[in-house]
């Protein structure tokens, strides 16, 4: 994966991230094919504030994958709608 240093990361628009939390922190960059692949791999390791936020991020990642010509396995967890928002959404 191409390294995304702080300076380059700050140049990205918020739309180039799959998830921006309520504090404005950006998660899961999807600006190029290597970062889209990484977002797919790390999707279930990311804590989201709500089921809605997780579902929105899932759809953005899948859309970015299609844009970059990345095939996502039909059995991949990211192919299925989100069933939980993670520990942050549950209040753990």
PDB file of N, CA, C and O in Angstrom:
ATOM      1  N   UNK A   1       0.848  -1.174   0.000  1.00  0.00           N
ATOM      2  CA  UNK A   1       0.000   0.000   0.000  1.00  0.00           C
ATOM      3  C   UNK A   1       0.889   1.231   0.000  1.00  0.00           C
ATOM      4  O   UNK A   1       1.914   1.275   0.681  1.00  0.00           O
ATOM      5  N   UNK A   2       0.486   2.223  -0.768  1.00  0.00           N
ATOM      6  CA  UNK A   2       1.202   3.487  -0.786  1.00  0.00           C
ATOM      7  C   UNK A   2       1.061   4.169   0.576  1.00  0.00           C
ATOM      8  O   UNK A   2      -0.029   4.240   1.144  1.00  0.00           O
ATOM      9  N   UNK A   3       2.171   4.659   1.074  1.00  0.00           N
ATOM     10  CA  UNK A   3       2.161   5.325   2.380  1.00  0.00           C
ATOM     11  C   UNK A   3       1.475   6.678   2.250  1.00  0.00           C
ATOM     12  O   UNK A   3       1.732   7.425   1.306  1.00  0.00           O
ATOM     13  N   UNK A   4       0.615   6.985   3.187  1.00  0.00           N
ATOM     14  CA  UNK A   4      -0.097   8.257   3.199  1.00  0.00           C
ATOM     15  C   UNK A   4       0.403   9.033   4.408  1.00  0.00           C
ATOM     16  O   UNK A   4      -0.065   8.825   5.528  1.00  0.00           O
ATOM     17  N   UNK A   5       1.368   9.939   4.172  1.00  0.00           N
ATOM     18  CA  UNK A   5       1.921  10.684   5.304  1.00  0.00           C
ATOM     19  C   UNK A   5       0.939  11.772   5.741  1.00  0.00           C
ATOM     20  O   UNK A   5      -0.074  12.010   5.083  1.00  0.00           O
ATOM     21  N   UNK A   6       1.246  12.413   6.833  1.00  0.00           N
ATOM     22  CA  UNK A   6       0.342  13.405   7.426  1.00  0.00           C
ATOM     23  C   UNK A   6       0.022  14.524   6.442  1.00  0.00           C
ATOM     24  O   UNK A   6      -1.135  14.925   6.319  1.00  0.00           O
ATOM     25  N   UNK A   7       1.017  15.023   5.751  1.00  0.00           N
ATOM     26  CA  UNK A   7       0.824  16.128   4.803  1.00  0.00           C
ATOM     27  C   UNK A   7      -0.119  15.713   3.672  1.00  0.00           C
ATOM     28  O   UNK A   7      -1.041  16.452   3.325  1.00  0.00           O
ATOM     29  N   UNK A   8       0.116  14.525   3.099  1.00  0.00           N
ATOM     30  CA  UNK A   8      -0.740  14.042   2.016  1.00  0.00           C
ATOM     31  C   UNK A   8      -2.149  13.741   2.511  1.00  0.00           C
ATOM     32  O   UNK A   8      -3.125  14.000   1.807  1.00  0.00           O
ATOM     33  N   UNK A   9      -2.255  13.198   3.716  1.00  0.00           N
ATOM     34  CA  UNK A   9      -3.568  12.888   4.290  1.00  0.00           C
ATOM     35  C   UNK A   9      -4.382  14.170   4.476  1.00  0.00           C
ATOM     36  O   UNK A   9      -5.587  14.186   4.228  1.00  0.00           O
ATOM     37  N   UNK A  10      -3.722  15.240   4.911  1.00  0.00           N
ATOM     38  CA  UNK A  10      -4.415  16.512   5.130  1.00  0.00           C
ATOM     39  C   UNK A  10      -4.892  17.137   3.826  1.00  0.00           C
ATOM     40  O   UNK A  10      -5.798  17.969   3.839  1.00  0.00           O
ATOM     41  N   UNK A  11      -4.304  16.755   2.713  1.00  0.00           N
ATOM     42  CA  UNK A  11      -4.710  17.277   1.405  1.00  0.00           C
ATOM     43  C   UNK A  11      -5.994  16.608   0.892  1.00  0.00           C
ATOM     44  O   UNK A  11      -6.668  17.137   0.008  1.00  0.00           O
ATOM     45  N   UNK A  12      -6.317  15.452   1.452  1.00  0.00           N
ATOM     46  CA  UNK A  12      -7.512  14.737   0.995  1.00  0.00           C
ATOM     47  C   UNK A  12      -8.777  15.444   1.461  1.00  0.00           C
ATOM     48  O   UNK A  12      -8.817  16.039   2.538  1.00  0.00           O
ATOM     49  N   UNK A  13      -9.813  15.365   0.625  1.00  0.00           N
ATOM     50  CA  UNK A  13     -11.128  15.885   0.997  1.00  0.00           C
ATOM     51  C   UNK A  13     -11.817  14.852   1.886  1.00  0.00           C
ATOM     52  O   UNK A  13     -11.499  13.664   1.835  1.00  0.00           O
ATOM     53  N   UNK A  14     -12.753  15.312   2.691  1.00  0.00           N
ATOM     54  CA  UNK A  14     -13.468  14.374   3.576  1.00  0.00           C
ATOM     55  C   UNK A  14     -14.226  13.317   2.776  1.00  0.00           C
ATOM     56  O   UNK A  14     -14.491  12.230   3.288  1.00  0.00           O
ATOM     57  N   UNK A  15     -14.574  13.620   1.537  1.00  0.00           N
ATOM     58  CA  UNK A  15     -15.270  12.638   0.697  1.00  0.00           C
ATOM     59  C   UNK A  15     -14.352  11.501   0.266  1.00  0.00           C
ATOM     60  O   UNK A  15     -14.820  10.499  -0.275  1.00  0.00           O
ATOM     61  N   UNK A  16     -13.052  11.647   0.500  1.00  0.00           N
ATOM     62  CA  UNK A  16     -12.101  10.603   0.144  1.00  0.00           C
ATOM     63  C   UNK A  16     -11.833   9.651   1.315  1.00  0.00           C
ATOM     64  O   UNK A  16     -10.863   8.893   1.314  1.00  0.00           O
ATOM     65  N   UNK A  17     -12.709   9.713   2.297  1.00  0.00           N
ATOM     66  CA  UNK A  17     -12.673   8.792   3.431  1.00  0.00           C
ATOM     67  C   UNK A  17     -14.020   8.098   3.506  1.00  0.00           C
ATOM     68  O   UNK A  17     -15.055   8.705   3.231  1.00  0.00           O
ATOM     69  N   UNK A  18     -14.007   6.831   3.878  1.00  0.00           N
ATOM     70  CA  UNK A  18     -15.254   6.088   3.980  1.00  0.00           C
ATOM     71  C   UNK A  18     -16.085   6.554   5.174  1.00  0.00           C
ATOM     72  O   UNK A  18     -17.312   6.456   5.162  1.00  0.00           O
ATOM     73  N   UNK A  19     -15.406   7.062   6.206  1.00  0.00           N
ATOM     74  CA  UNK A  19     -16.123   7.411   7.439  1.00  0.00           C
ATOM     75  C   UNK A  19     -15.505   8.648   8.076  1.00  0.00           C
ATOM     76  O   UNK A  19     -14.294   8.717   8.290  1.00  0.00           O
ATOM     77  N   UNK A  20     -16.354   9.617   8.374  1.00  0.00           N
ATOM     78  CA  UNK A  20     -15.951  10.797   9.135  1.00  0.00           C
ATOM     79  C   UNK A  20     -16.852  10.828  10.361  1.00  0.00           C
ATOM     80  O   UNK A  20     -18.074  10.920  10.241  1.00  0.00           O
ATOM     81  N   UNK A  21     -16.239  10.751  11.551  1.00  0.00           N
ATOM     82  CA  UNK A  21     -17.048  10.680  12.768  1.00  0.00           C
ATOM     83  C   UNK A  21     -17.579  12.054  13.180  1.00  0.00           C
ATOM     84  O   UNK A  21     -17.289  13.058  12.529  1.00  0.00           O
ATOM     85  N   UNK A  22     -18.344  12.094  14.247  1.00  0.00           N
ATOM     86  CA  UNK A  22     -18.993  13.333  14.684  1.00  0.00           C
ATOM     87  C   UNK A  22     -17.995  14.395  15.146  1.00  0.00           C
ATOM     88  O   UNK A  22     -18.343  15.573  15.237  1.00  0.00           O
ATOM     89  N   UNK A  23     -16.760  13.987  15.438  1.00  0.00           N
ATOM     90  CA  UNK A  23     -15.709  14.931  15.825  1.00  0.00           C
ATOM     91  C   UNK A  23     -14.959  15.456  14.602  1.00  0.00           C
ATOM     92  O   UNK A  23     -14.072  16.302  14.725  1.00  0.00           O
ATOM     93  N   UNK A  24     -15.318  14.952  13.428  1.00  0.00           N
ATOM     94  CA  UNK A  24     -14.649  15.355  12.200  1.00  0.00           C
ATOM     95  C   UNK A  24     -13.406  14.545  11.882  1.00  0.00           C
ATOM     96  O   UNK A  24     -12.693  14.850  10.926  1.00  0.00           O
ATOM     97  N   UNK A  25     -13.136  13.507  12.681  1.00  0.00           N
ATOM     98  CA  UNK A  25     -11.980  12.656  12.425  1.00  0.00           C
ATOM     99  C   UNK A  25     -12.285  11.726  11.250  1.00  0.00           C
ATOM    100  O   UNK A  25     -13.355  11.124  11.163  1.00  0.00           O
ATOM    101  N   UNK A  26     -11.319  11.634  10.366  1.00  0.00           N
ATOM    102  CA  UNK A  26     -11.512  10.871   9.135  1.00  0.00           C
ATOM    103  C   UNK A  26     -10.885   9.485   9.265  1.00  0.00           C
ATOM    104  O   UNK A  26      -9.773   9.331   9.772  1.00  0.00           O
ATOM    105  N   UNK A  27     -11.620   8.489   8.798  1.00  0.00           N
ATOM    106  CA  UNK A  27     -11.205   7.094   8.913  1.00  0.00           C
ATOM    107  C   UNK A  27     -11.356   6.401   7.567  1.00  0.00           C
ATOM    108  O   UNK A  27     -12.231   6.749   6.774  1.00  0.00           O
ATOM    109  N   UNK A  28     -10.516   5.439   7.321  1.00  0.00           N
ATOM    110  CA  UNK A  28     -10.569   4.586   6.142  1.00  0.00           C
ATOM    111  C   UNK A  28     -10.476   5.383   4.833  1.00  0.00           C
ATOM    112  O   UNK A  28     -11.477   5.536   4.132  1.00  0.00           O
ATOM    113  N   UNK A  29      -9.277   5.890   4.499  1.00  0.00           N
ATOM    114  CA  UNK A  29      -9.134   6.605   3.235  1.00  0.00           C
ATOM    115  C   UNK A  29      -9.437   5.687   2.058  1.00  0.00           C
ATOM    116  O   UNK A  29      -9.092   4.505   2.072  1.00  0.00           O
ATOM    117  N   UNK A  30     -10.082   6.240   1.046  1.00  0.00           N
ATOM    118  CA  UNK A  30     -10.447   5.487  -0.160  1.00  0.00           C
ATOM    119  C   UNK A  30     -10.044   6.276  -1.402  1.00  0.00           C
ATOM    120  O   UNK A  30     -10.759   6.277  -2.404  1.00  0.00           O
ATOM    121  N   UNK A  31      -8.901   6.945  -1.329  1.00  0.00           N
ATOM    122  CA  UNK A  31      -8.451   7.827  -2.395  1.00  0.00           C
ATOM    123  C   UNK A  31      -7.766   7.128  -3.562  1.00  0.00           C
ATOM    124  O   UNK A  31      -7.659   7.714  -4.639  1.00  0.00           O
ATOM    125  N   UNK A  32      -7.301   5.900  -3.383  1.00  0.00           N
ATOM    126  CA  UNK A  32      -6.687   5.150  -4.480  1.00  0.00           C
ATOM    127  C   UNK A  32      -6.925   3.663  -4.249  1.00  0.00           C
ATOM    128  O   UNK A  32      -7.439   3.255  -3.208  1.00  0.00           O
ATOM    129  N   UNK A  33      -6.539   2.858  -5.244  1.00  0.00           N
ATOM    130  CA  UNK A  33      -6.869   1.434  -5.153  1.00  0.00           C
ATOM    131  C   UNK A  33      -6.234   0.738  -3.954  1.00  0.00           C
ATOM    132  O   UNK A  33      -6.871  -0.124  -3.347  1.00  0.00           O
ATOM    133  N   UNK A  34      -4.999   1.084  -3.593  1.00  0.00           N
ATOM    134  CA  UNK A  34      -4.389   0.394  -2.455  1.00  0.00           C
ATOM    135  C   UNK A  34      -5.090   0.760  -1.140  1.00  0.00           C
ATOM    136  O   UNK A  34      -5.216  -0.079  -0.249  1.00  0.00           O
ATOM    137  N   UNK A  35      -5.541   1.999  -1.023  1.00  0.00           N
ATOM    138  CA  UNK A  35      -6.262   2.392   0.195  1.00  0.00           C
ATOM    139  C   UNK A  35      -7.678   1.815   0.226  1.00  0.00           C
ATOM    140  O   UNK A  35      -8.207   1.533   1.301  1.00  0.00           O
ATOM    141  N   UNK A  36      -8.288   1.638  -0.933  1.00  0.00           N
ATOM    142  CA  UNK A  36      -9.599   0.987  -0.977  1.00  0.00           C
ATOM    143  C   UNK A  36      -9.459  -0.454  -0.503  1.00  0.00           C
ATOM    144  O   UNK A  36     -10.271  -0.934   0.288  1.00  0.00           O
ATOM    145  N   UNK A  37      -8.434  -1.139  -0.985  1.00  0.00           N
ATOM    146  CA  UNK A  37      -8.192  -2.526  -0.546  1.00  0.00           C
ATOM    147  C   UNK A  37      -7.962  -2.582   0.971  1.00  0.00           C
ATOM    148  O   UNK A  37      -8.453  -3.484   1.650  1.00  0.00           O
ATOM    149  N   UNK A  38      -7.218  -1.617   1.482  1.00  0.00           N
ATOM    150  CA  UNK A  38      -6.955  -1.559   2.912  1.00  0.00           C
ATOM    151  C   UNK A  38      -8.249  -1.275   3.688  1.00  0.00           C
ATOM    152  O   UNK A  38      -8.471  -1.858   4.749  1.00  0.00           O
ATOM    153  N   UNK A  39      -9.097  -0.391   3.170  1.00  0.00           N
ATOM    154  CA  UNK A  39     -10.378  -0.085   3.824  1.00  0.00           C
ATOM    155  C   UNK A  39     -11.259  -1.329   3.882  1.00  0.00           C
ATOM    156  O   UNK A  39     -11.941  -1.568   4.879  1.00  0.00           O
ATOM    157  N   UNK A  40     -11.243  -2.114   2.818  1.00  0.00           N
ATOM    158  CA  UNK A  40     -12.011  -3.363   2.804  1.00  0.00           C
ATOM    159  C   UNK A  40     -11.497  -4.291   3.903  1.00  0.00           C
ATOM    160  O   UNK A  40     -12.281  -4.880   4.648  1.00  0.00           O
ATOM    161  N   UNK A  41     -10.191  -4.414   3.994  1.00  0.00           N
ATOM    162  CA  UNK A  41      -9.578  -5.310   4.978  1.00  0.00           C
ATOM    163  C   UNK A  41      -9.815  -4.844   6.415  1.00  0.00           C
ATOM    164  O   UNK A  41      -9.959  -5.669   7.317  1.00  0.00           O
ATOM    165  N   UNK A  42      -9.857  -3.546   6.630  1.00  0.00           N
ATOM    166  CA  UNK A  42      -9.959  -3.005   7.988  1.00  0.00           C
ATOM    167  C   UNK A  42     -11.382  -2.591   8.391  1.00  0.00           C
ATOM    168  O   UNK A  42     -11.597  -2.111   9.504  1.00  0.00           O
ATOM    169  N   UNK A  43     -12.325  -2.772   7.509  1.00  0.00           N
ATOM    170  CA  UNK A  43     -13.699  -2.336   7.771  1.00  0.00           C
ATOM    171  C   UNK A  43     -14.237  -2.876   9.095  1.00  0.00           C
ATOM    172  O   UNK A  43     -14.783  -2.117   9.896  1.00  0.00           O
ATOM    173  N   UNK A  44     -14.088  -4.165   9.327  1.00  0.00           N
ATOM    174  CA  UNK A  44     -14.638  -4.763  10.547  1.00  0.00           C
ATOM    175  C   UNK A  44     -13.772  -4.518  11.786  1.00  0.00           C
ATOM    176  O   UNK A  44     -14.147  -4.920  12.888  1.00  0.00           O
ATOM    177  N   UNK A  45     -12.627  -3.869  11.619  1.00  0.00           N
ATOM    178  CA  UNK A  45     -11.775  -3.508  12.751  1.00  0.00           C
ATOM    179  C   UNK A  45     -12.040  -2.070  13.209  1.00  0.00           C
ATOM    180  O   UNK A  45     -11.507  -1.625  14.225  1.00  0.00           O
ATOM    181  N   UNK A  46     -12.857  -1.365  12.458  1.00  0.00           N
ATOM    182  CA  UNK A  46     -13.139   0.048  12.733  1.00  0.00           C
ATOM    183  C   UNK A  46     -14.389   0.168  13.593  1.00  0.00           C
ATOM    184  O   UNK A  46     -15.392  -0.500  13.343  1.00  0.00           O
ATOM    185  N   UNK A  47     -14.321   1.021  14.604  1.00  0.00           N
ATOM    186  CA  UNK A  47     -15.495   1.268  15.439  1.00  0.00           C
ATOM    187  C   UNK A  47     -16.264   2.456  14.860  1.00  0.00           C
ATOM    188  O   UNK A  47     -15.685   3.494  14.541  1.00  0.00           O
ATOM    189  N   UNK A  48     -17.555   2.283  14.734  1.00  0.00           N
ATOM    190  CA  UNK A  48     -18.433   3.311  14.187  1.00  0.00           C
ATOM    191  C   UNK A  48     -19.376   3.798  15.285  1.00  0.00           C
ATOM    192  O   UNK A  48     -19.648   3.079  16.246  1.00  0.00           O
ATOM    193  N   UNK A  49     -19.864   5.009  15.134  1.00  0.00           N
ATOM    194  CA  UNK A  49     -20.740   5.596  16.146  1.00  0.00           C
ATOM    195  C   UNK A  49     -22.169   5.056  16.071  1.00  0.00           C
ATOM    196  O   UNK A  49     -22.926   5.150  17.037  1.00  0.00           O
ATOM    197  N   UNK A  50     -22.529   4.495  14.925  1.00  0.00           N
ATOM    198  CA  UNK A  50     -23.886   3.970  14.779  1.00  0.00           C
ATOM    199  C   UNK A  50     -23.928   2.946  13.649  1.00  0.00           C
ATOM    200  O   UNK A  50     -23.005   2.855  12.840  1.00  0.00           O
ATOM    201  N   UNK A  51     -25.002   2.189  13.608  1.00  0.00           N
ATOM    202  CA  UNK A  51     -25.221   1.242  12.522  1.00  0.00           C
ATOM    203  C   UNK A  51     -25.350   1.990  11.199  1.00  0.00           C
ATOM    204  O   UNK A  51     -24.893   1.517  10.158  1.00  0.00           O
ATOM    205  N   UNK A  52     -25.975   3.154  11.253  1.00  0.00           N
ATOM    206  CA  UNK A  52     -26.146   3.963  10.045  1.00  0.00           C
ATOM    207  C   UNK A  52     -24.803   4.412   9.500  1.00  0.00           C
ATOM    208  O   UNK A  52     -24.576   4.350   8.291  1.00  0.00           O
ATOM    209  N   UNK A  53     -23.913   4.863  10.367  1.00  0.00           N
ATOM    210  CA  UNK A  53     -22.583   5.298   9.949  1.00  0.00           C
ATOM    211  C   UNK A  53     -21.796   4.131   9.344  1.00  0.00           C
ATOM    212  O   UNK A  53     -21.106   4.297   8.338  1.00  0.00           O
ATOM    213  N   UNK A  54     -21.904   2.961   9.957  1.00  0.00           N
ATOM    214  CA  UNK A  54     -21.202   1.784   9.447  1.00  0.00           C
ATOM    215  C   UNK A  54     -21.741   1.390   8.077  1.00  0.00           C
ATOM    216  O   UNK A  54     -20.972   1.049   7.177  1.00  0.00           O
ATOM    217  N   UNK A  55     -23.037   1.436   7.923  1.00  0.00           N
ATOM    218  CA  UNK A  55     -23.649   1.081   6.638  1.00  0.00           C
ATOM    219  C   UNK A  55     -23.260   2.091   5.557  1.00  0.00           C
ATOM    220  O   UNK A  55     -22.974   1.707   4.423  1.00  0.00           O
ATOM    221  N   UNK A  56     -23.248   3.356   5.899  1.00  0.00           N
ATOM    222  CA  UNK A  56     -22.856   4.402   4.941  1.00  0.00           C
ATOM    223  C   UNK A  56     -21.402   4.189   4.507  1.00  0.00           C
ATOM    224  O   UNK A  56     -21.089   4.321   3.324  1.00  0.00           O
ATOM    225  N   UNK A  57     -20.522   3.864   5.436  1.00  0.00           N
ATOM    226  CA  UNK A  57     -19.116   3.608   5.117  1.00  0.00           C
ATOM    227  C   UNK A  57     -18.981   2.365   4.237  1.00  0.00           C
ATOM    228  O   UNK A  57     -18.197   2.351   3.288  1.00  0.00           O
ATOM    229  N   UNK A  58     -19.739   1.339   4.554  1.00  0.00           N
ATOM    230  CA  UNK A  58     -19.703   0.102   3.762  1.00  0.00           C
ATOM    231  C   UNK A  58     -20.047   0.397   2.313  1.00  0.00           C
ATOM    232  O   UNK A  58     -19.368  -0.070   1.399  1.00  0.00           O
ATOM    233  N   UNK A  59     -21.100   1.170   2.106  1.00  0.00           N
ATOM    234  CA  UNK A  59     -21.520   1.507   0.742  1.00  0.00           C
ATOM    235  C   UNK A  59     -20.479   2.358   0.020  1.00  0.00           C
ATOM    236  O   UNK A  59     -20.244   2.166  -1.173  1.00  0.00           O
ATOM    237  N   UNK A  60     -19.854   3.296   0.731  1.00  0.00           N
ATOM    238  CA  UNK A  60     -18.823   4.133   0.120  1.00  0.00           C
ATOM    239  C   UNK A  60     -17.620   3.294  -0.296  1.00  0.00           C
ATOM    240  O   UNK A  60     -17.043   3.514  -1.360  1.00  0.00           O
ATOM    241  N   UNK A  61     -17.246   2.339   0.540  1.00  0.00           N
ATOM    242  CA  UNK A  61     -16.110   1.479   0.206  1.00  0.00           C
ATOM    243  C   UNK A  61     -16.431   0.632  -1.016  1.00  0.00           C
ATOM    244  O   UNK A  61     -15.600   0.504  -1.916  1.00  0.00           O
ATOM    245  N   UNK A  62     -17.612   0.058  -1.059  1.00  0.00           N
ATOM    246  CA  UNK A  62     -17.998  -0.753  -2.215  1.00  0.00           C
ATOM    247  C   UNK A  62     -18.053   0.085  -3.490  1.00  0.00           C
ATOM    248  O   UNK A  62     -17.644  -0.379  -4.555  1.00  0.00           O
ATOM    249  N   UNK A  63     -18.547   1.296  -3.389  1.00  0.00           N
ATOM    250  CA  UNK A  63     -18.591   2.195  -4.538  1.00  0.00           C
ATOM    251  C   UNK A  63     -17.178   2.539  -5.002  1.00  0.00           C
ATOM    252  O   UNK A  63     -16.903   2.540  -6.201  1.00  0.00           O
ATOM    253  N   UNK A  64     -16.283   2.830  -4.059  1.00  0.00           N
ATOM    254  CA  UNK A  64     -14.896   3.141  -4.401  1.00  0.00           C
ATOM    255  C   UNK A  64     -14.218   1.930  -5.047  1.00  0.00           C
ATOM    256  O   UNK A  64     -13.440   2.076  -5.989  1.00  0.00           O
ATOM    257  N   UNK A  65     -14.518   0.742  -4.537  1.00  0.00           N
ATOM    258  CA  UNK A  65     -13.952  -0.475  -5.119  1.00  0.00           C
ATOM    259  C   UNK A  65     -14.389  -0.604  -6.585  1.00  0.00           C
ATOM    260  O   UNK A  65     -13.577  -0.927  -7.453  1.00  0.00           O
ATOM    261  N   UNK A  66     -15.637  -0.356  -6.845  1.00  0.00           N
ATOM    262  CA  UNK A  66     -16.139  -0.435  -8.218  1.00  0.00           C
ATOM    263  C   UNK A  66     -15.454   0.622  -9.093  1.00  0.00           C
ATOM    264  O   UNK A  66     -15.047   0.331 -10.218  1.00  0.00           O
ATOM    265  N   UNK A  67     -15.330   1.832  -8.580  1.00  0.00           N
ATOM    266  CA  UNK A  67     -14.673   2.917  -9.319  1.00  0.00           C
ATOM    267  C   UNK A  67     -13.230   2.568  -9.673  1.00  0.00           C
ATOM    268  O   UNK A  67     -12.761   2.895 -10.763  1.00  0.00           O
ATOM    269  N   UNK A  68     -12.523   1.905  -8.755  1.00  0.00           N
ATOM    270  CA  UNK A  68     -11.121   1.554  -8.965  1.00  0.00           C
ATOM    271  C   UNK A  68     -10.942   0.171  -9.602  1.00  0.00           C
ATOM    272  O   UNK A  68      -9.816  -0.308  -9.736  1.00  0.00           O
ATOM    273  N   UNK A  69     -12.038  -0.462  -9.988  1.00  0.00           N
ATOM    274  CA  UNK A  69     -11.959  -1.754 -10.656  1.00  0.00           C
ATOM    275  C   UNK A  69     -11.532  -2.896  -9.763  1.00  0.00           C
ATOM    276  O   UNK A  69     -10.909  -3.856 -10.218  1.00  0.00           O
ATOM    277  N   UNK A  70     -11.870  -2.788  -8.483  1.00  0.00           N
ATOM    278  CA  UNK A  70     -11.502  -3.822  -7.510  1.00  0.00           C
ATOM    279  C   UNK A  70     -12.684  -4.756  -7.309  1.00  0.00           C
ATOM    280  O   UNK A  70     -13.781  -4.322  -6.958  1.00  0.00           O
ATOM    281  N   UNK A  71     -12.449  -6.042  -7.534  1.00  0.00           N
ATOM    282  CA  UNK A  71     -13.499  -7.024  -7.308  1.00  0.00           C
ATOM    283  C   UNK A  71     -13.543  -7.384  -5.829  1.00  0.00           C
ATOM    284  O   UNK A  71     -12.516  -7.671  -5.214  1.00  0.00           O
ATOM    285  N   UNK A  72     -14.741  -7.363  -5.272  1.00  0.00           N
ATOM    286  CA  UNK A  72     -14.933  -7.735  -3.873  1.00  0.00           C
ATOM    287  C   UNK A  72     -15.646  -9.072  -3.858  1.00  0.00           C
ATOM    288  O   UNK A  72     -16.731  -9.219  -4.421  1.00  0.00           O
ATOM    289  N   UNK A  73     -15.024 -10.045  -3.208  1.00  0.00           N
ATOM    290  CA  UNK A  73     -15.576 -11.391  -3.140  1.00  0.00           C
ATOM    291  C   UNK A  73     -17.011 -11.363  -2.616  1.00  0.00           C
ATOM    292  O   UNK A  73     -17.318 -10.648  -1.661  1.00  0.00           O
ATOM    293  N   UNK A  74     -17.872 -12.133  -3.239  1.00  0.00           N
ATOM    294  CA  UNK A  74     -19.288 -12.186  -2.832  1.00  0.00           C
ATOM    295  C   UNK A  74     -19.457 -12.654  -1.392  1.00  0.00           C
ATOM    296  O   UNK A  74     -20.454 -12.326  -0.749  1.00  0.00           O
ATOM    297  N   UNK A  75     -18.492 -13.417  -0.879  1.00  0.00           N
ATOM    298  CA  UNK A  75     -18.565 -13.920   0.491  1.00  0.00           C
ATOM    299  C   UNK A  75     -17.968 -12.953   1.512  1.00  0.00           C
ATOM    300  O   UNK A  75     -18.018 -13.207   2.716  1.00  0.00           O
ATOM    301  N   UNK A  76     -17.406 -11.851   1.034  1.00  0.00           N
ATOM    302  CA  UNK A  76     -16.788 -10.878   1.933  1.00  0.00           C
ATOM    303  C   UNK A  76     -17.824 -10.266   2.871  1.00  0.00           C
ATOM    304  O   UNK A  76     -18.957  -9.998   2.470  1.00  0.00           O
ATOM    305  N   UNK A  77     -17.422 -10.048   4.128  1.00  0.00           N
ATOM    306  CA  UNK A  77     -18.335  -9.456   5.108  1.00  0.00           C
ATOM    307  C   UNK A  77     -18.786  -8.064   4.704  1.00  0.00           C
ATOM    308  O   UNK A  77     -19.870  -7.627   5.093  1.00  0.00           O
ATOM    309  N   UNK A  78     -17.983  -7.371   3.940  1.00  0.00           N
ATOM    310  CA  UNK A  78     -18.339  -6.014   3.530  1.00  0.00           C
ATOM    311  C   UNK A  78     -19.472  -6.025   2.490  1.00  0.00           C
ATOM    312  O   UNK A  78     -20.107  -4.996   2.257  1.00  0.00           O
ATOM    313  N   UNK A  79     -19.718  -7.154   1.884  1.00  0.00           N
ATOM    314  CA  UNK A  79     -20.826  -7.278   0.920  1.00  0.00           C
ATOM    315  C   UNK A  79     -22.189  -7.283   1.604  1.00  0.00           C
ATOM    316  O   UNK A  79     -23.201  -6.951   0.987  1.00  0.00           O
ATOM    317  N   UNK A  80     -22.212  -7.659   2.882  1.00  0.00           N
ATOM    318  CA  UNK A  80     -23.491  -7.780   3.595  1.00  0.00           C
ATOM    319  C   UNK A  80     -23.767  -6.511   4.400  1.00  0.00           C
ATOM    320  O   UNK A  80     -22.853  -5.930   4.984  1.00  0.00           O
ATOM    321  N   UNK A  81     -25.021  -6.088   4.429  1.00  0.00           N
ATOM    322  CA  UNK A  81     -25.368  -4.916   5.255  1.00  0.00           C
ATOM    323  C   UNK A  81     -24.926  -5.126   6.692  1.00  0.00           C
ATOM    324  O   UNK A  81     -24.958  -6.242   7.210  1.00  0.00           O
ATOM    325  N   UNK A  82     -24.520  -4.053   7.319  1.00  0.00           N
ATOM    326  CA  UNK A  82     -24.008  -4.090   8.687  1.00  0.00           C
ATOM    327  C   UNK A  82     -25.078  -4.522   9.673  1.00  0.00           C
ATOM    328  O   UNK A  82     -26.230  -4.093   9.598  1.00  0.00           O
ATOM    329  N   UNK A  83     -24.669  -5.389  10.607  1.00  0.00           N
ATOM    330  CA  UNK A  83     -25.621  -5.857  11.612  1.00  0.00           C
ATOM    331  C   UNK A  83     -25.391  -5.213  12.965  1.00  0.00           C
ATOM    332  O   UNK A  83     -26.254  -5.271  13.841  1.00  0.00           O
ATOM    333  N   UNK A  84     -24.201  -4.583  13.142  1.00  0.00           N
ATOM    334  CA  UNK A  84     -23.941  -3.916  14.417  1.00  0.00           C
ATOM    335  C   UNK A  84     -23.032  -2.723  14.184  1.00  0.00           C
ATOM    336  O   UNK A  84     -22.318  -2.665  13.183  1.00  0.00           O
ATOM    337  N   UNK A  85     -23.057  -1.777  15.101  1.00  0.00           N
ATOM    338  CA  UNK A  85     -22.250  -0.590  14.993  1.00  0.00           C
ATOM    339  C   UNK A  85     -20.950  -0.680  15.747  1.00  0.00           C
ATOM    340  O   UNK A  85     -20.232   0.316  15.829  1.00  0.00           O
ATOM    341  N   UNK A  86     -20.614  -1.821  16.301  1.00  0.00           N
ATOM    342  CA  UNK A  86     -19.367  -1.955  17.042  1.00  0.00           C
ATOM    343  C   UNK A  86     -19.529  -1.546  18.492  1.00  0.00           C
ATOM    344  O   UNK A  86     -20.616  -1.179  18.937  1.00  0.00           O
ATOM    345  N   UNK A  87     -18.439  -1.617  19.207  1.00  0.00           N
ATOM    346  CA  UNK A  87     -18.468  -1.331  20.646  1.00  0.00           C
ATOM    347  C   UNK A  87     -18.904   0.088  20.937  1.00  0.00           C
ATOM    348  O   UNK A  87     -19.619   0.316  21.913  1.00  0.00           O
ATOM    349  N   UNK A  88     -18.501   1.045  20.127  1.00  0.00           N
ATOM    350  CA  UNK A  88     -18.865   2.452  20.383  1.00  0.00           C
ATOM    351  C   UNK A  88     -20.363   2.652  20.298  1.00  0.00           C
ATOM    352  O   UNK A  88     -20.935   3.412  21.080  1.00  0.00           O
ATOM    353  N   UNK A  89     -21.004   1.982  19.361  1.00  0.00           N
ATOM    354  CA  UNK A  89     -22.453   2.133  19.204  1.00  0.00           C
ATOM    355  C   UNK A  89     -23.215   1.450  20.331  1.00  0.00           C
ATOM    356  O   UNK A  89     -24.313   1.871  20.697  1.00  0.00           O
ATOM    357  N   UNK A  90     -22.607   0.365  20.892  1.00  0.00           N
ATOM    358  CA  UNK A  90     -23.284  -0.365  21.971  1.00  0.00           C
ATOM    359  C   UNK A  90     -23.055   0.283  23.322  1.00  0.00           C
ATOM    360  O   UNK A  90     -23.739  -0.035  24.294  1.00  0.00           O
ATOM    361  N   UNK A  91     -22.101   1.185  23.382  1.00  0.00           N
ATOM    362  CA  UNK A  91     -21.815   1.837  24.659  1.00  0.00           C
ATOM    363  C   UNK A  91     -20.908   1.017  25.549  1.00  0.00           C
ATOM    364  O   UNK A  91     -20.881   1.211  26.764  1.00  0.00           O
ATOM    365  N   UNK A  92     -20.144   0.077  24.934  1.00  0.00           N
ATOM    366  CA  UNK A  92     -19.200  -0.754  25.709  1.00  0.00           C
ATOM    367  C   UNK A  92     -18.060   0.081  26.229  1.00  0.00           C
ATOM    368  O   UNK A  92     -17.170  -0.440  26.901  1.00  0.00           O
TER     369      UNK A  92
END
